[in-house]
Amino acid sequence: MALIAMAVYSTEENKKDICLDKTINALFETVDLEKHRLVLSVNGATEETEYILDDCISGTVGFNIAAIHNNENLGTAKAINKVWQ
């Protein structure tokens, strides 16, 4: 089983929710998530981010998907390293 770690930082200003949604959909289309694990380390989230994550996680029964919500923006490297802990 491979681990796919992804840092998420979405704010109202950077409008990254569109990218997050497209990335997650692309992963669903190309990665067998019954055999691999996806963990999202969330550094910042909007209401839309939470909706996308809830939809992603709740709609994937049998898949290995999780989200870690950080209390602050750790930066990409620290956020991804947190997934490996």
N, C-alpha and C positions, 0 to 999 in steps of 0.2 A: 504494500500500500504506500503510495506517495502522498506527501503532505503538500498542499498548495496553500501558501500563506499570502494574504493580501492586506495591505494597509489601506484604510479608508479615511479620508479627511474631506468631508463635505460641509460647506457653509452656504448661507444665503448669498454671500459675495462671490464665491468661486463657482457656484452652480455645477458642481461635480456629480450631482445625482444622476444626470443623464448618462454620464460616462459609467457610473457604477451599475446602473440598470443594464446598459449594453454589455458591459464586461461580464456580469453574472449570467446574462442570457447566452453569451458566446461560450462561457464555460459549460453551461448545461448542454449546449449543442455539441461540444467537442471533447468533453472529458467524461469518462465513466465514473460518476460520483458514487456508485455502489462499490467501486474498487479503490477509490482515492478519497482523500479527506480534504475539505476546503474549510479554512479558518480565516475569518475576517477580523482584523484588529482595528477597531473603530476609534480613531483619534478625535473625530468631530462629526456631529450628525445633525441634520435638519429633521423636521417632521417627515419630509419625503424620504430621507435616508432610512428612518425607522420603519416606514411603510414598506420600502423595498426589501429591507432585511427581514422583517416579519413575514412578508409574502414569500421570500426566498426560503426561509427556514421552515415555516409551517407547511409549505406546499411540497416538501421533499421528504416525506416519510420513507425511511429506509436508506436515505442518503446520509453521508457523513459530513454535515455542514454545521458550523458553529460560529458565533460572533463573540468577541471579547470587547467589552466597552471600557475604554480607558478614561480616566478622569480628566485628562488633559491631552494636548497634542504632543505626543512623544517624539514625533518625527518618524519618517519611514523606517529607518534601520531599527530603532528601538521597538517600534510597534511590531515589526516582523519578528524580531528576536523574542518578543514576549510570547508569540505563538509557539515557539520552539521550547519554551520552558515547561 
